[in-house]
Amino acid sequence: DHLDISDGIDASLAFLDIISNNVPEEERIKIRKDLELKRDLLKFILISAYEEGLLIGYLLISVNSPNIGLIWDWQPVTLSDSNNGGVSEKILRKTIDFSKLRGINRIEVCFPIINDLDKHRYLKYIKWYESIGFYHVHREVEMKLTLEDRKVGVSSFPKEVKIKSIKDFSINDLANNAYEIFNDSKDAMFLDQDEEQKHRSTKDYFNPSKPLIEDASIVLTANGQVIGFSVARYSTFEGSDVTIGPFGITPNFRSKGLGEVLLIFCLNRLAENGFKCVSLDVSTENKPAYKLYKKVGFKKIFETFILAFNCK
């Protein structure tokens, strides 16, 4: 019995090799496409468990920022019916130990609940995760909008508000403003992080290695100060062209309808550029944001439960 660790490009290649023998073809094609889209942007770690030379379980984790790791959905995967809980626990403990050695101080995992079967699967997985110290952070709603169905309106910004390209601002300036916006919000995922993680996350929001759709990535200013922004990127979600996020308005400019004006403005820009479908995710605790997205036409597709472990 032993556990193997693959790191970097070796991890993604080993993972593709594993799923070629253990995953149905339709799902395998989807995973391969997703991995290829993200392989140049992220670093990967693969933990594999063996018994008498045979693979009995595995887990893939991507390092999304210098100190936050994300375990891929519905992992670890166990390939043996006997003691799969014990195998999963060993893989998870090894993941935590290796993450600490790599300087990762927070690990997150998502469980998208698309149907009733997923609800039952989640009950099994959460037992494994909670047994080694993971805790429930929040629920997130995946929403989509077909741009033909969007709320149509003329975006009218107040006179003092200026529309600028996101390219006109440094990552540090944008990150500082994002921190102000999300630290005074109802975004449960952001608020659950410690101060170091928050600042790293806001910088990662504007990571230049993740290509922007410039026409629809907008910064709003008033009196020379950033008061809001909306970022659009090419989507990795199935059936969607674009993902919006981060999106936010500074606290002193909320409750004035500015968020709705900005969102409609950006959606119009996307439609003008020929995009068809937009996706985003929002914390269920963030009721003002959820209400706004529904108002302009976004529809709930499914929910995701998110767990976390602090390695510090």
Sequence and secondary structure as in RCSB ss.txt:
>XXXX:A:sequence
DHLDISDGIDASLAFLDIISNNVPEEERIKIRKDLELKRDLLKFILISAYEEGLLIGYLLISVNSPNIGLIWDWQ
PVTLSDSNNGGVSEKILRKTIDFSKLRGINRIEVCFPIINDLDKHRYLKYIKWYESIGFYHVHREVEMKLTLEDR
KVGVSSFPKEVKIKSIKDFSINDLANNAYEIFNDSKDAMFLDQDEEQKHRSTKDYFNPSKPLIEDASIVLTANGQ
VIGFSVARYSTFEGSDVTIGPFGITPNFRSKGLGEVLLIFCLNRLAENGFKCVSLDVSTENKPAYKLYKKVGFKK
IFETFILAFNCK
>XXXX:A:secstr
 EEEEEETHHHHHHHHHHHHHHS HHHHHHHHHHHHHHTTT EEEEEEEEETTEEEEEEEEEEEETTEEEE TT 
SEE  STTHHHHHHHHHHHHHHHHHHTT  EEEEEEEE SHHHHHHHHHHHHHHHHTT EEEEEEEEEEEEGGGS
        TTEEEEEGGGS HHHHHHHHHHHHHTS  HHHHTS HHHHHHHHHHHT TTS B GGG EEEEETTE
EEEEEEEEE  STT SEEEEEEEE GGGTTSSHHHHHHHHHHHHHHHTT  EEEEEEETT HHHHHHHHHTT EE
EEEEEEEEEE  
